[in-house]
Every structure is written in structure tokens, then in C-alpha cells.
């Protein structure tokens, strides 16, 4: 299938965003482009008039209305000069004023373009970031962090794409107005003016060098801050979701982006100042040179023509504009794959929204009375009713027809081989994943997307790999209260329950920043912090998914002993350590996604040990045969 033109593809993506977030500003930008184009045409006509001034032998100049008006103005201003010299100076002064006016309008245009494009880019980044926060956990895990980070990077190019597109359109508009003016160009040179122009350019660049360097460093700092927030949000997506702190992190990301917005707008203006300043001072220096030649050097007309002919070459605006247009087109072509990425994400977000609305609609229609319930509390039991689950693009069932009941206050241990479905069951129980096959009933009410916000505060979950945020120890533990006042006493209680006995080793105690993913902590220390975090909000249900495998046996036994004594806590432990399961009320053995056996620990663990010995024997026989 033939691809649409480049600008067509870009407009198909940008038009809905512009329609909803910047229609008036785009109209304002187009109006400024028209005015600037008119000024460019006026400059071209002025250059043509200057050529007539420099060639007095041309008889047609006497009939020029513009020259008549300039001659009248020159007669008023330059009363002590000859008419020709006065007309020449007036023509140059007119050019300087037109260039100054055009520079002011171009700065205004660039500022408006920068604000509009960066705000549109910021909106896209926030949209992608929010999409990640609320997208299905399964999709996030299947996509992988490298893919997610790339998509975030891709969303940063929207501002550049928007600016380059509008800038390209503006340049094309100016070129159309300049076509007539370009016919009056000149290719003569003036060494003195070139030297003076080079000195001016060097002076301008030198004066702006430090400012641009400082702004660039600030830009890098802003980008690093955003990268850190993004890293924390992606690595800790499940923890944040369980703590219901997506809005807090979103606000941090929003504030960082606004700071980056200011820096980028400044950088955009600074990048335009050298060119605009060079043109202004270049023509002003030409005016000064002409004034010098006229009053002091008394150059002949021919010499004046040679000295000032470079004006037409500088005014030959088509060459830099064409160059800018080509650069813009190249940049758009390079960024087109990033645009396609962001476009696919927006479409996927809408698909997820439609899917979620459909699920909620089906749940509301099937259970209208329960949907109206104002409470969703776990006070009696959790019933897995014919629950099955299969991962996308998989043929084998991860869970197959699970039917069991977890009574409040009892302690359950899940055992089984790797891949038996233990962690999948935990994911479904927390609400991080959903299934269309079977139900999870909390005191008779179905756990679904509508009830998820009421269910999460009642659940504490420690996954196999827990994320440590670049925050202090107390903030990592009291994550659910992040952004509000922290309960320091509760933090200390949870540290005692989780046997966090290394606080004295931290140089600032509870206020010590733990760094990116707790890089200075051991695996056992990270697990204990994650356990304290899960206990902080006093959950009714605590799920430990291999959460103590990096902790020593003695410490693990002491932690579990404390948890087992809590009669109000329903505990679900996933572990490969058989000895720790002996003190639980019930052991559930999962095999190939189904319940193989459940009951008192002594009965189930005896059968499970026989199974492990048999499996070990089979492996030994296979090794001998091979």
C-alpha cells in the first residue's frame, strides 16, 4: 500500500491534538507567518529599489512611486546632503527598520511556536506516562522495560516534530512571497563589509556562548530528573498501584516537565538570536559604512555601488530558508518512526479503555445489585470460584478451574513446582491481573475493576522482586502516605515486625536516601523493607511471594512467627521451603495450574515430599541414561 506524503502522515496525527489543545495558537502562528512573509516581500521590493538607487542611469527609476516617497522623506531628514546621497541613506535606513521589525516578529513567532510545540509535546509525554500507569500489568510485563523506555523517548520527539512541521510550512509561505524579490539579487562583494560582518558574528556568538552552555547544562539536568522519575515509576509500577500513589508520581512528573518546558523555550530562543542579531547588526553596519563613505570618504557612485551591493546577497533570504526547510524535512523524516510509535500507543490506549468499559458494562449488567454496594470489605472469606487463567498468546492454562476458599484470619501456604501457577494466583488475588474465566468473591462480592480501588487498601503484597525507590527509608516504607504526613511511629513498628535491624548502619537513620533501587542494600534488606511497606497500612490480607528467600532462616522464622500469631491477618505464603510451611493452618499444593491437594500441613507436605523424591529420582535416572 502506498504511504501518504510525509506532511500528510504528520497532520493525520497532529490534527486531533491541535483541534483539542491549540487551535487558536495555530491560527495565531499562521497569521504571524503571513505578516512575516509580507515583510520579506517588502524587503525584496526595498532591495530592488536600492538597486535602482545604485544605478541612476536607469530611466525607469524616476517613475517609481516608492522612490518618489523615499526621496520626499530623504529631503526632510537629510537636509544638508545631496539628494542622491540622502535617498541612498533613507533606503538603507528603511531596510534596517524593516529587518528590525521582522526580527521582532520572528522572535514572537518563535516564542509562540516554542510554547505551542513544547506544550503539545508535554501533553503527549504525560499521556504516555499516564497510559503506562493504568495499562494492564500483563501488557507491561510482556512489553519489557527496554520497549517502554523507548516509547517514552519517542514521545519526547513530538515537540520537535510539531515545531519542525509548522516551521516548514512557514518557510514555504515565505518562499512564495520572496519569489519576486529574489529576482533582484546581486552577487557583488565588499571585503570591508565582510570583515565587519565577521567581527559582529564573532562578538554575538562569544557573548551568547556562556548563556547557551549554562542553558544546555540545565536542560541535561531536567532530562535526568525526568529519567529518574520515569525509571522509578516503571520499575515500581506494581508497588505504586498497590499503594494507589499513581497521582502523586504523576504530579512529580508533571512538575518536572513544566521545568523542562521553560528550559527548552529559552534554548529555542537562544538558538535563534545569533542569526537574527547578525542580520540586524549587519545591515546597521552597512548603514554606518555608507554614512562614512558619504560624509568622509566621498566615494564615487561606482565605489558606493560596489560597497553596498552585498546588501542584495545578504537579503537573498531564499538560500537560508531553503536550507532550513531541507533540515526540517530531514528531521521530520528521521522522527517519523517515533511518531508512529506514539500513534500506536494512543490507539492501544483507546483499545484498553474500550475493553475496560466493556468489561465494566458487562459486570454492571450481570450484577446490578452488588454494583450498587457502598462497601467492599474482607471480613469473612475469599472464594475462588472455577477460576482459570491463560496468558496472552499462550495455549496452556496457567490456572485451571481453581475452586477453594480462604477464611479470614487463617494462614495458607502455597507450594508447587516453578510455573505451577502460584504467582499467577497471587497476581489475580491482588487485582493486578484479571481473568474472564471464573470469579474471585470477597465476602460474596466479585472482585472486578469497579471494586479494585476499595480492595487494594486491604491487601499487602510482597512480590519476588521488590522495587526500592530513590527516597528515604521511611518514605519507602510509608509509600501509601507519600505526599502527606507520614506516621513515623507506624514506620518504626513495621521495621520491628520486619526485623529491620540495620537502621543504625544508615548514616541518617530513617531519613537516609536508599538510592536507585536500593543499590547499597543486600537482597535480604530489600525484602525486609518491602515487607515493612506491605505491613504499613495494616492490611487484612498479606501475600508473600517468595518474599523471604534472601533472608536467613532464623530471621525468616522469627518474622513468620510474629505474623502467624496475628489472628486478624489472613496470610498467604508462597515458598519452596517446606519447613516454614509446617506451622500454617492449611497447605495448598498446585501442580500444572490446578489444585493437586490441600489440607493440613502434615498430610499435604508428606505427599509433597514423596513427590519431590520421586522427581529427583527421575532426574537422576535421565542423567545416567544420557
ZIQUINOR-V257272 format. One record per residue. N is the residue number from 0. RES is the residue in one letter. D_CENTER is the distance of its C-alpha to the mean C-alpha in whole Angstrom. Layout:
BEGIN
n: <N & N>
res: <RES & RES>
d_center: <D_CENTER & D_CENTER>
END
This chain:
BEGIN
n: <0 & 1 & 2 & 3 & 4 & 5 & 6 & 7 & 8 & 9 & 10 & 11 & 12 & 13 & 14 & 15 & 16 & 17 & 18 & 19 & 20 & 21 & 22 & 23 & 24 & 25 & 26 & 27 & 28 & 29 & 30 & 31 & 32 & 33 & 34 & 35 & 36 & 37 & 38 & 39 & 40 & 41 & 42 & 43 & 44 & 45 & 46 & 47 & 48 & 49 & 50 & 51 & 52 & 53 & 54 & 55 & 56 & 57 & 58 & 59 & 60 & 61 & 62 & 63 & 64 & 65 & 66 & 67 & 68 & 69 & 70 & 71 & 72 & 73 & 74 & 75 & 76 & 77 & 78 & 79 & 80 & 81 & 82 & 83 & 84 & 85 & 86 & 87 & 88 & 89 & 90 & 91 & 92 & 93 & 94 & 95 & 96 & 97 & 98 & 99 & 100 & 101 & 102 & 103 & 104 & 105 & 106 & 107 & 108 & 109 & 110 & 111 & 112 & 113 & 114 & 115 & 116 & 117 & 118 & 119 & 120 & 121 & 122 & 123 & 124 & 125 & 126 & 127 & 128 & 129 & 130 & 131 & 132 & 133 & 134 & 135 & 136 & 137 & 138 & 139 & 140 & 141 & 142 & 143 & 144 & 145 & 146 & 147 & 148 & 149 & 150 & 151 & 152 & 153 & 154 & 155 & 156 & 157 & 158 & 159 & 160 & 161 & 162 & 163 & 164 & 165 & 166 & 167 & 168 & 169 & 170 & 171 & 172 & 173 & 174 & 175 & 176 & 177 & 178 & 179 & 180 & 181 & 182 & 183 & 184 & 185 & 186 & 187 & 188 & 189 & 190 & 191 & 192 & 193 & 194 & 195 & 196 & 197 & 198 & 199 & 200 & 201 & 202 & 203 & 204 & 205 & 206 & 207 & 208 & 209 & 210 & 211 & 212 & 213 & 214 & 215 & 216 & 217 & 218 & 219 & 220 & 221 & 222 & 223 & 224 & 225 & 226 & 227 & 228 & 229 & 230 & 231 & 232 & 233 & 234 & 235 & 236 & 237 & 238 & 239 & 240 & 241 & 242 & 243 & 244 & 245 & 246 & 247 & 248 & 249 & 250 & 251 & 252 & 253 & 254 & 255 & 256 & 257 & 258 & 259 & 260 & 261 & 262 & 263 & 264 & 265 & 266 & 267 & 268 & 269 & 270 & 271 & 272 & 273 & 274 & 275 & 276 & 277 & 278 & 279 & 280 & 281 & 282 & 283 & 284 & 285 & 286 & 287 & 288 & 289 & 290 & 291 & 292 & 293 & 294 & 295 & 296 & 297 & 298 & 299 & 300 & 301 & 302 & 303 & 304 & 305 & 306 & 307 & 308 & 309 & 310 & 311 & 312 & 313 & 314 & 315 & 316 & 317 & 318 & 319 & 320 & 321 & 322 & 323 & 324 & 325 & 326 & 327 & 328 & 329 & 330 & 331 & 332 & 333 & 334 & 335 & 336 & 337 & 338 & 339 & 340 & 341 & 342 & 343 & 344 & 345 & 346 & 347 & 348 & 349 & 350 & 351 & 352 & 353 & 354 & 355 & 356 & 357 & 358 & 359 & 360 & 361 & 362 & 363 & 364 & 365 & 366 & 367 & 368 & 369 & 370 & 371 & 372 & 373 & 374 & 375 & 376 & 377 & 378 & 379 & 380 & 381 & 382 & 383 & 384 & 385 & 386 & 387 & 388 & 389 & 390 & 391 & 392 & 393 & 394 & 395 & 396 & 397 & 398 & 399 & 400 & 401 & 402 & 403 & 404 & 405 & 406 & 407 & 408 & 409 & 410 & 411 & 412 & 413 & 414 & 415 & 416 & 417 & 418 & 419 & 420 & 421 & 422 & 423 & 424 & 425 & 426 & 427 & 428 & 429 & 430 & 431 & 432 & 433 & 434 & 435 & 436 & 437 & 438 & 439 & 440 & 441 & 442 & 443 & 444 & 445 & 446 & 447 & 448 & 449 & 450 & 451 & 452 & 453 & 454 & 455 & 456 & 457 & 458 & 459 & 460 & 461 & 462 & 463 & 464 & 465 & 466 & 467 & 468 & 469 & 470 & 471 & 472 & 473 & 474 & 475 & 476 & 477 & 478 & 479 & 480 & 481 & 482 & 483 & 484 & 485 & 486 & 487 & 488 & 489 & 490 & 491 & 492 & 493 & 494 & 495 & 496 & 497 & 498 & 499 & 500 & 501 & 502 & 503 & 504 & 505 & 506 & 507 & 508 & 509 & 510 & 511 & 512 & 513 & 514 & 515 & 516 & 517 & 518 & 519 & 520 & 521 & 522 & 523 & 524 & 525 & 526 & 527 & 528 & 529 & 530 & 531 & 532 & 533 & 534 & 535 & 536 & 537 & 538 & 539 & 540 & 541 & 542 & 543 & 544 & 545 & 546 & 547 & 548 & 549 & 550 & 551 & 552 & 553 & 554 & 555 & 556 & 557 & 558 & 559 & 560 & 561 & 562 & 563 & 564 & 565 & 566 & 567 & 568 & 569 & 570 & 571 & 572 & 573 & 574 & 575 & 576 & 577 & 578 & 579 & 580 & 581 & 582 & 583 & 584 & 585 & 586 & 587 & 588 & 589 & 590 & 591 & 592 & 593 & 594 & 595 & 596 & 597 & 598 & 599 & 600 & 601 & 602 & 603 & 604 & 605 & 606 & 607 & 608 & 609 & 610 & 611 & 612 & 613 & 614 & 615 & 616 & 617 & 618 & 619 & 620 & 621 & 622 & 623 & 624 & 625>
res: <X & X & X & X & X & X & X & X & X & X & X & X & X & X & X & X & X & X & X & X & X & X & X & X & X & X & X & X & X & X & X & X & X & X & X & X & X & X & X & X & X & X & X & X & X & X & X & X & X & X & X & X & X & X & X & X & X & X & X & X & X & X & X & X & X & X & X & X & X & X & X & X & X & X & X & X & X & X & X & X & X & X & X & X & X & X & X & X & X & X & X & X & X & X & X & X & X & X & X & X & X & X & X & X & X & X & X & X & X & X & X & X & X & X & X & X & X & X & X & X & X & X & X & X & X & X & X & X & X & X & X & X & X & X & X & X & X & X & X & X & X & X & X & X & X & X & X & X & X & X & X & X & X & X & X & X & X & X & X & X & X & X & X & X & X & X & X & X & X & X & X & X & X & X & X & X & X & X & X & X & X & X & X & X & X & X & X & X & X & X & X & X & X & X & X & X & X & X & X & X & X & X & X & X & X & X & X & X & X & X & X & X & X & X & X & X & X & X & X & X & X & X & X & X & X & X & X & X & X & X & X & X & X & X & X & X & X & X & X & X & X & X & X & X & X & X & X & X & X & X & X & X & X & X & X & X & X & X & X & X & X & X & X & X & X & X & X & X & X & X & X & X & X & X & X & X & X & X & X & X & X & X & X & X & X & X & X & X & X & X & X & X & X & X & X & X & X & X & X & X & X & X & X & X & X & X & X & X & X & X & X & X & X & X & X & X & X & X & X & X & X & X & X & X & X & X & X & X & X & X & X & X & X & X & X & X & X & X & X & X & X & X & X & X & X & X & X & X & X & X & X & X & X & X & X & X & X & X & X & X & X & X & X & X & X & X & X & X & X & X & X & X & X & X & X & X & X & X & X & X & X & X & X & X & X & X & X & X & X & X & X & X & X & X & X & X & X & X & X & X & X & X & X & X & X & X & X & X & X & X & X & X & X & X & X & X & X & X & X & X & X & X & X & X & X & X & X & X & X & X & X & X & X & X & X & X & X & X & X & X & X & X & X & X & X & X & X & X & X & X & X & X & X & X & X & X & X & X & X & X & X & X & X & X & X & X & X & X & X & X & X & X & X & X & X & X & X & X & X & X & X & X & X & X & X & X & X & X & X & X & X & X & X & X & X & X & X & X & X & X & X & X & X & X & X & X & X & X & X & X & X & X & X & X & X & X & X & X & X & X & X & X & X & X & X & X & X & X & X & X & X & X & X & X & X & X & X & X & X & X & X & X & X & X & X & X & X & X & X & X & X & X & X & X & X & X & X & X & X & X & X & X & X & X & X & X & X & X & X & X & X & X & X & X & X & X & X & X & X & X & X & X & X & X & X & X & X & X & X & X & X & X & X & X & X & X & X & X & X & X & X & X & X & X & X & X & X & X & X & X & X & X & X & X & X & X & X & X & X & X & X & X & X & X & X & X>
d_center: <32 & 31 & 28 & 27 & 27 & 24 & 24 & 25 & 22 & 19 & 21 & 21 & 18 & 17 & 20 & 19 & 16 & 19 & 21 & 20 & 18 & 20 & 23 & 25 & 23 & 23 & 27 & 27 & 26 & 28 & 31 & 30 & 30 & 34 & 35 & 34 & 35 & 39 & 39 & 38 & 41 & 43 & 43 & 44 & 47 & 47 & 47 & 50 & 52 & 52 & 53 & 56 & 57 & 57 & 59 & 62 & 64 & 62 & 64 & 61 & 60 & 62 & 61 & 58 & 57 & 54 & 56 & 59 & 56 & 55 & 59 & 60 & 57 & 58 & 61 & 60 & 58 & 60 & 63 & 65 & 63 & 65 & 63 & 62 & 60 & 59 & 57 & 55 & 54 & 53 & 51 & 49 & 48 & 47 & 45 & 43 & 43 & 41 & 39 & 38 & 37 & 35 & 33 & 33 & 31 & 29 & 28 & 27 & 26 & 23 & 22 & 22 & 20 & 18 & 17 & 17 & 15 & 12 & 12 & 12 & 9 & 7 & 9 & 7 & 4 & 6 & 8 & 6 & 6 & 9 & 11 & 10 & 12 & 15 & 15 & 19 & 19 & 21 & 18 & 16 & 19 & 20 & 17 & 16 & 14 & 14 & 13 & 10 & 9 & 10 & 8 & 5 & 7 & 8 & 6 & 6 & 10 & 10 & 11 & 14 & 15 & 16 & 18 & 19 & 21 & 22 & 23 & 25 & 27 & 28 & 29 & 31 & 33 & 34 & 35 & 37 & 39 & 40 & 42 & 45 & 44 & 44 & 47 & 48 & 47 & 49 & 49 & 51 & 50 & 51 & 50 & 51 & 48 & 46 & 46 & 46 & 42 & 41 & 42 & 40 & 37 & 37 & 38 & 35 & 33 & 34 & 34 & 30 & 29 & 29 & 26 & 24 & 24 & 23 & 21 & 19 & 19 & 18 & 15 & 15 & 15 & 12 & 10 & 12 & 11 & 8 & 8 & 11 & 10 & 8 & 11 & 13 & 11 & 12 & 15 & 16 & 15 & 19 & 20 & 18 & 19 & 22 & 22 & 20 & 18 & 15 & 15 & 16 & 13 & 11 & 13 & 12 & 8 & 9 & 12 & 10 & 8 & 12 & 13 & 11 & 12 & 16 & 16 & 15 & 17 & 20 & 19 & 20 & 23 & 24 & 24 & 26 & 29 & 31 & 31 & 32 & 34 & 36 & 37 & 38 & 40 & 41 & 43 & 44 & 46 & 48 & 49 & 50 & 52 & 54 & 55 & 56 & 58 & 59 & 61 & 62 & 62 & 63 & 62 & 63 & 62 & 61 & 59 & 57 & 56 & 55 & 53 & 51 & 51 & 47 & 46 & 46 & 44 & 41 & 41 & 41 & 37 & 37 & 36 & 33 & 32 & 32 & 31 & 28 & 28 & 28 & 25 & 23 & 24 & 23 & 20 & 19 & 21 & 19 & 16 & 17 & 16 & 13 & 13 & 16 & 13 & 11 & 14 & 15 & 12 & 13 & 17 & 17 & 15 & 18 & 20 & 19 & 20 & 23 & 24 & 24 & 26 & 28 & 29 & 29 & 31 & 34 & 34 & 35 & 37 & 39 & 39 & 39 & 41 & 39 & 36 & 37 & 38 & 36 & 37 & 35 & 37 & 38 & 41 & 43 & 42 & 39 & 40 & 39 & 41 & 41 & 37 & 36 & 33 & 32 & 28 & 27 & 29 & 31 & 35 & 36 & 36 & 34 & 36 & 39 & 41 & 40 & 43 & 43 & 43 & 42 & 44 & 42 & 43 & 44 & 43 & 42 & 41 & 39 & 41 & 41 & 40 & 36 & 35 & 37 & 34 & 34 & 31 & 30 & 32 & 31 & 27 & 29 & 31 & 28 & 26 & 23 & 25 & 27 & 30 & 32 & 35 & 37 & 36 & 36 & 38 & 37 & 41 & 41 & 38 & 35 & 32 & 30 & 26 & 28 & 29 & 27 & 26 & 29 & 30 & 27 & 28 & 32 & 30 & 30 & 28 & 28 & 27 & 28 & 25 & 24 & 21 & 21 & 19 & 19 & 21 & 25 & 27 & 28 & 24 & 24 & 27 & 26 & 23 & 24 & 25 & 22 & 21 & 25 & 28 & 29 & 32 & 33 & 37 & 35 & 33 & 36 & 37 & 35 & 35 & 39 & 38 & 36 & 38 & 36 & 38 & 36 & 35 & 38 & 37 & 33 & 34 & 33 & 33 & 31 & 29 & 28 & 25 & 24 & 22 & 19 & 20 & 24 & 25 & 28 & 29 & 31 & 30 & 33 & 32 & 28 & 30 & 32 & 29 & 27 & 31 & 31 & 28 & 29 & 32 & 31 & 31 & 34 & 33 & 36 & 35 & 34 & 32 & 33 & 32 & 33 & 32 & 35 & 35 & 35 & 37 & 40 & 43 & 45 & 42 & 40 & 44 & 44 & 40 & 41 & 45 & 43 & 41 & 44 & 46 & 43 & 45 & 42 & 40 & 39 & 38 & 37 & 37 & 36 & 38 & 40 & 42 & 45 & 47 & 44 & 45 & 48 & 48 & 46 & 47 & 46 & 45 & 43 & 44 & 41 & 42 & 40 & 38 & 41 & 43 & 46 & 48 & 47 & 50 & 51 & 50 & 53 & 54 & 50 & 50 & 53 & 52 & 49 & 51 & 53 & 50 & 48 & 52 & 52 & 49 & 50 & 53 & 52 & 49 & 52 & 54 & 52 & 51 & 55 & 56 & 53>
END
